Amino acid sequence: MKLLVTGAAGFIGSTYARLVADEHDVTVLDKLTYAGRRENLDGIAVELVEGAIEDPAVVREAMEGADAVVNFAAESHVDRSIAGQDPFTLTHVIGTGVLLEAARELGVSRYLQVSTDEVYGSIESGSFTEESPLDPSSPYSATKAAGDLLCCAHHHTYGLETVICRGSNNYGPRQYPEKLIPLCVLNALHGDRLPVYGDGRQVRNWLYVEDFARAIHLVLERGDPGRAYNVGGPDECENLDVVRRILALTDRDESLIEHVTDRPGHDRRYSLSSDRVRELGWEAATHFAEGLERTVDWYRDNEWWWEPIRSGEYRAYYERHYGQALGPG
C-alpha cells in the first residue's frame, strides 16, 4: 500500500512507521512541533513532508495517490490542554475534518483515526467497550472525541471507510518526557525529584507502544468500516507504583518521590476491553514489568536523543508547570 501517515515524527507514529516502512510506501506528514522530531524517523525509508493537517493544500498534496491514511497527528498532553485548548481544537477537530474531506475527495480507500481511552472518561470498575458512551473529562479528550465522531459521520454520510483505534496509556522509547514514565525515568537518572499528582493512586492500563502499533496496522487491514477498536494493555498499575518501579530500576531511593497538587478533573481509572481487536488476531506481547525495564534501558542508553530536549525549552516548561527547576544536565 501507499500510506499517508500523519504525525509520524512523534512517539507512537514513529513506532508505527518503523513497523510498516519496509513493506509499504510511506509518506509522513508532520508539523514538527515540540514533540515531533526528525530524529524519530532516522533509519526509516519514508518521505517526510513538513506541514499541518489543518492546511488543506498541504494535505491534498501529501495525500495524492495514497491508498490509506493513518492519522496520528495530535496534541497529546492533557496538562497542556488544560492550560490552553486552542491547539487541541485546531489539530483534533479542524485538522481531522480536513483529512477526512481530502480522503473522500481523492478516493482514499481506507482511513484510520488513532484515538485514546480517555474519550470514555473514568471508570471505577470493569472495562469500557466500544459501545460505552463517550464522556471525556479534559479539553484533550473532548477534542479527540470530536475527531472520532467526525470519522463516524464521514462513514455514515459519505461511505468513507473509516476505522478508529483507541489505545490505553502507551509507553516505550522516544516518548517526549512530559509524560509520566519518561519524565520520571530522566528525573531519576539525574537525581531530581519525581512529581506525583495527588495521592498517586490513579490507575492506568499500560500498553507497550510496539503492541499498539501492531494493533493499529491490523485494524487498518482487517477492521470493519465504521467501527472502533479498543486496544488495552495487559496490566493495570497505580501511578505511584509505576514511579516506585522506576526508582528501583534506576537504583534510586523512594525519598525522591514528591506529591504535588493534583491535575484538575483528573480521571481516576482507565480500563479497556480489547475483545474486538483480539477477534482480529491481536494480543499484547509485552507485559508491563518487561516493557518498563526495556524503556528505562533505552533512555539510559540514548542520551543523544533526550539531552537536547532536557537542556532546551522543556526546562522552562517543567519549571512553570511544577514550580521547581530541574537539576543540571
C-alpha positions as CSV (number, residue, x, y, z in Angstrom):
1,M,0.0,0.0,0.0
2,K,0.9,3.6,-0.4
3,L,0.3,5.1,3.1
4,L,0.0,8.7,4.3
5,V,0.9,8.6,8.0
6,T,0.3,11.9,9.7
7,G,2.1,12.8,13.0
8,A,4.7,10.0,12.4
9,A,7.6,12.1,13.7
10,G,6.1,11.7,17.2
11,F,6.2,8.9,19.7
12,I,3.5,6.4,18.6
13,G,3.6,7.5,14.9
14,S,7.3,6.9,14.5
15,T,6.9,3.4,16.1
16,Y,4.2,2.6,13.6
17,A,6.4,4.0,10.7
18,R,9.2,1.7,11.8
19,L,6.8,-1.3,11.7
20,V,5.4,-0.7,8.2
21,A,8.1,1.2,6.2
22,D,9.8,-2.0,4.9
23,E,6.7,-3.3,3.3
24,H,4.8,-0.2,2.3
25,D,5.4,3.1,0.5
26,V,5.1,5.6,3.4
27,T,4.7,9.4,3.2
28,V,4.9,11.2,6.6
29,L,3.1,14.5,7.1
30,D,4.2,16.1,10.3
31,K,4.0,19.7,11.7
32,L,7.3,19.0,13.7
33,T,6.0,20.7,16.9
34,Y,8.0,20.4,20.1
35,A,7.2,16.6,20.4
36,G,7.6,15.8,16.7
37,R,11.3,15.2,15.8
38,R,13.1,14.3,12.6
39,E,15.4,12.1,14.7
40,N,12.5,9.8,15.4
41,L,12.5,8.8,11.7
42,D,16.2,8.1,11.5
43,G,16.9,5.0,9.5
44,I,13.4,4.6,8.2
45,A,12.7,4.7,4.4
46,V,9.9,7.3,4.4
47,E,9.2,10.6,2.6
48,L,8.8,13.4,5.2
49,V,6.6,16.4,4.3
50,E,6.6,19.2,6.9
51,G,3.1,20.7,7.3
52,A,-0.1,20.8,9.3
53,I,-3.1,18.6,8.9
54,E,-5.3,21.7,9.2
55,D,-3.8,23.1,5.9
56,P,-6.0,21.8,3.1
57,A,-3.4,22.5,0.3
58,V,-0.6,20.7,2.1
59,V,-2.9,17.8,3.0
60,R,-4.1,17.3,-0.6
61,E,-0.6,17.3,-2.0
62,A,0.7,14.8,0.6
63,M,-2.4,12.6,0.2
64,E,-2.4,12.4,-3.6
65,G,-2.2,8.8,-4.7
66,A,-2.5,7.3,-1.2
67,D,-4.4,4.1,-0.7
68,A,-4.9,4.7,3.0
69,V,-4.4,7.4,5.7
70,V,-3.4,6.7,9.3
71,N,-3.8,9.8,11.4
72,F,-1.6,10.0,14.5
73,A,-1.3,13.8,14.4
74,A,-2.3,15.1,17.8
75,E,-1.5,17.4,20.7
76,S,-1.3,14.7,23.3
77,H,-0.6,16.2,26.7
78,V,-3.6,16.7,28.9
79,D,-1.9,19.3,31.1
80,R,-1.1,21.5,28.1
81,S,-4.8,21.2,27.0
82,I,-5.9,22.5,30.4
83,A,-3.5,25.4,30.1
84,G,-4.8,26.3,26.6
85,Q,-7.2,24.3,24.5
86,D,-6.9,26.1,21.1
87,P,-4.1,24.0,19.6
88,F,-6.0,20.8,20.5
89,T,-9.2,22.0,18.8
90,L,-7.2,23.1,15.7
91,T,-5.5,19.7,15.3
92,H,-8.1,17.2,16.6
93,V,-11.2,18.8,15.2
94,I,-10.3,21.1,12.3
95,G,-7.3,19.0,11.2
96,T,-9.3,15.7,11.3
97,G,-12.0,17.3,9.3
98,V,-9.5,18.5,6.6
99,L,-8.0,15.0,6.4
100,L,-11.4,13.3,6.1
101,E,-12.6,15.7,3.4
102,A,-9.4,15.2,1.4
103,A,-9.6,11.4,1.8
104,R,-13.2,11.4,0.5
105,E,-12.5,13.8,-2.5
106,L,-9.3,11.9,-3.5
107,G,-10.9,8.5,-3.3
108,V,-8.7,7.1,-0.5
109,S,-9.8,3.5,0.2
110,R,-9.2,3.5,4.0
111,Y,-8.9,6.0,6.8
112,L,-7.7,5.1,10.3
113,Q,-8.1,7.5,13.3
114,V,-5.7,6.9,16.2
115,S,-7.6,7.8,19.4
116,T,-7.5,7.3,23.1
117,D,-9.2,5.5,26.0
118,E,-9.7,9.0,27.6
119,V,-12.7,9.7,25.3
120,Y,-14.7,7.4,27.6
121,G,-13.7,9.2,30.8
122,S,-13.1,7.4,34.1
123,I,-14.4,4.0,35.2
124,E,-14.4,2.8,38.8
125,S,-14.6,-1.0,37.9
126,G,-14.8,-3.1,34.9
127,S,-13.7,-2.0,31.4
128,F,-15.0,0.2,28.7
129,T,-16.2,-1.5,25.5
130,E,-16.6,0.2,22.1
131,E,-20.3,0.6,22.9
132,S,-19.6,2.6,26.1
133,P,-20.8,6.2,25.9
134,L,-18.2,8.9,25.3
135,D,-17.7,11.0,28.4
136,P,-14.4,13.0,28.0
137,S,-13.1,14.9,31.0
138,S,-10.4,17.3,29.6
139,P,-10.1,19.6,26.6
140,Y,-7.6,17.0,25.2
141,S,-10.1,14.1,25.4
142,A,-13.1,16.2,24.4
143,T,-11.4,17.3,21.2
144,K,-10.2,13.7,20.5
145,A,-13.8,12.5,20.9
146,A,-14.9,15.2,18.4
147,G,-12.4,13.9,15.9
148,D,-13.8,10.3,16.4
149,L,-17.3,11.5,15.8
150,L,-16.3,13.2,12.6
151,C,-14.9,9.9,11.4
152,C,-18.1,8.2,12.2
153,A,-20.1,10.9,10.4
154,H,-18.0,10.6,7.2
155,H,-18.5,6.9,7.2
156,H,-22.3,7.1,7.6
157,T,-22.9,10.1,5.4
158,Y,-20.4,9.6,2.6
159,G,-19.4,6.0,2.8
160,L,-15.7,6.7,3.5
161,E,-14.2,3.5,5.0
162,T,-13.1,4.8,8.4
163,V,-11.9,2.8,11.4
164,I,-10.9,4.1,14.9
165,C,-8.2,2.6,17.2
166,R,-8.5,3.8,20.9
167,G,-5.4,2.9,22.8
168,S,-4.7,2.8,26.6
169,N,-1.7,4.6,28.1
170,N,1.3,4.0,25.8
171,Y,4.9,3.9,27.0
172,G,8.2,3.0,25.4
173,P,11.2,4.5,23.6
174,R,11.1,8.0,22.1
175,Q,8.2,9.3,24.3
176,Y,8.6,13.0,25.0
177,P,9.4,13.5,28.7
178,E,6.4,15.5,29.7
179,K,4.6,12.1,30.2
180,L,4.8,10.2,33.5
181,I,7.2,7.4,32.6
182,P,9.9,9.2,30.6
183,L,9.7,12.2,32.9
184,C,10.3,10.1,36.0
185,V,13.0,8.0,34.3
186,L,15.0,11.0,33.3
187,N,14.5,12.7,36.7
188,A,15.6,9.5,38.5
189,L,18.7,9.2,36.3
190,H,19.6,12.8,37.2
191,G,18.7,12.5,40.9
192,D,15.8,15.0,40.6
193,R,12.6,14.7,42.5
194,L,9.8,12.7,40.9
195,P,6.4,14.6,40.9
196,V,3.3,12.5,41.6
197,Y,-0.1,14.1,41.2
198,G,-2.3,13.9,44.3
199,D,-2.1,10.6,46.2
200,G,-0.8,8.8,43.1
201,R,-3.5,6.1,43.3
202,Q,-4.8,6.8,39.8
203,V,-4.9,3.5,37.8
204,R,-3.8,3.2,34.2
205,N,-3.9,0.3,31.8
206,W,-0.3,0.3,30.4
207,L,0.3,-0.6,26.7
208,Y,3.8,-1.0,25.2
209,V,4.0,1.2,22.1
210,E,5.0,-1.6,19.7
211,D,2.0,-3.6,20.7
212,F,-0.3,-0.7,19.9
213,A,1.4,-0.1,16.5
214,R,0.8,-3.8,15.6
215,A,-2.9,-3.4,16.6
216,I,-3.3,-0.3,14.5
217,H,-2.0,-1.9,11.4
218,L,-4.1,-5.0,11.9
219,V,-7.2,-2.8,12.2
220,L,-6.2,-0.9,9.1
221,E,-6.0,-4.1,7.2
222,R,-8.9,-6.1,8.7
223,G,-11.1,-3.9,10.7
224,D,-14.8,-3.4,9.8
225,P,-15.5,0.0,8.3
226,G,-17.4,2.3,10.6
227,R,-16.2,0.5,13.8
228,A,-14.0,1.5,16.7
229,Y,-11.5,-0.9,18.2
230,N,-10.2,-0.6,21.8
231,V,-6.6,-1.6,22.4
232,G,-5.8,-2.1,26.1
233,G,-2.6,-3.1,27.7
234,P,-2.3,-6.4,29.6
235,D,-1.6,-4.8,33.0
236,E,-3.1,-2.2,35.3
237,C,-0.9,-0.3,37.7
238,E,-1.3,2.7,40.0
239,N,0.8,5.7,39.1
240,L,2.6,5.6,42.4
241,D,3.6,2.0,41.9
242,V,4.9,2.9,38.4
243,V,7.1,5.6,40.0
244,R,8.4,3.2,42.6
245,R,9.3,0.6,39.9
246,I,11.2,3.3,38.0
247,L,13.2,4.2,41.1
248,A,14.0,0.5,41.7
249,L,15.2,0.1,38.1
250,T,17.4,3.2,38.4
251,D,18.8,2.4,41.8
252,R,17.3,5.5,43.4
253,D,15.6,5.9,46.8
254,E,11.9,6.5,47.2
255,S,12.7,9.7,49.1
256,L,12.8,11.3,45.6
257,I,9.0,11.0,45.3
258,E,7.2,14.3,45.8
259,H,3.4,14.5,45.8
260,V,2.2,17.7,44.0
261,T,-1.2,19.3,43.6
262,D,-3.5,17.0,41.5
263,R,-4.4,17.8,37.9
264,P,-7.8,19.5,37.7
265,G,-10.5,16.9,36.7
266,H,-8.0,14.1,36.9
267,D,-9.6,10.8,35.8
268,R,-9.2,8.1,38.5
269,R,-9.1,5.0,36.4
270,Y,-9.0,3.9,32.8
271,S,-9.6,0.3,31.5
272,L,-10.4,-1.0,28.1
273,S,-11.8,-4.3,26.9
274,S,-9.8,-5.5,23.9
275,D,-12.1,-8.3,22.9
276,R,-13.0,-6.9,19.5
277,V,-9.4,-6.4,18.4
278,R,-8.5,-9.8,19.7
279,E,-11.1,-11.3,17.3
280,L,-8.9,-9.9,14.5
281,G,-5.9,-11.9,15.9
282,W,-4.1,-9.3,18.1
283,E,-2.6,-10.0,21.6
284,A,-0.4,-7.8,23.6
285,A,3.1,-9.3,23.6
286,T,4.8,-7.2,26.3
287,H,3.8,-7.2,30.0
288,F,4.5,-4.1,32.0
289,A,7.4,-5.3,34.0
290,E,9.3,-6.3,30.9
291,G,8.3,-3.2,28.9
292,L,9.2,-0.8,31.7
293,E,12.7,-2.3,32.1
294,R,13.2,-2.1,28.4
295,T,12.1,1.5,28.4
296,V,14.4,2.5,31.2
297,D,17.3,0.8,29.5
298,W,16.5,2.7,26.3
299,Y,16.6,6.1,28.0
300,R,19.7,5.2,29.9
301,D,21.5,4.3,26.7
302,N,20.2,7.1,24.4
303,E,21.3,10.4,26.0
304,W,21.9,11.7,22.5
305,W,18.1,11.6,22.0
306,W,16.9,13.3,25.2
307,E,19.7,15.6,26.1
308,P,18.7,18.3,23.6
309,I,15.1,18.2,25.0
310,R,16.1,18.3,28.6
311,S,18.5,21.2,28.1
312,G,16.1,23.2,26.0
313,E,12.7,24.8,26.3
314,Y,11.4,21.8,28.2
315,R,13.3,23.0,31.3
316,A,11.3,26.3,31.3
317,Y,8.0,24.4,30.7
318,Y,8.9,22.0,33.6
319,E,9.6,24.9,36.0
320,R,6.4,26.7,35.0
321,H,4.3,23.6,35.5
322,Y,5.8,22.1,38.6
323,G,7.1,25.2,40.3
324,Q,10.6,23.8,40.6
325,A,13.7,23.7,38.4
326,L,15.4,20.6,37.1
327,G,18.9,19.9,38.2
328,P,21.9,20.5,35.9
329,G,22.3,18.2,32.9
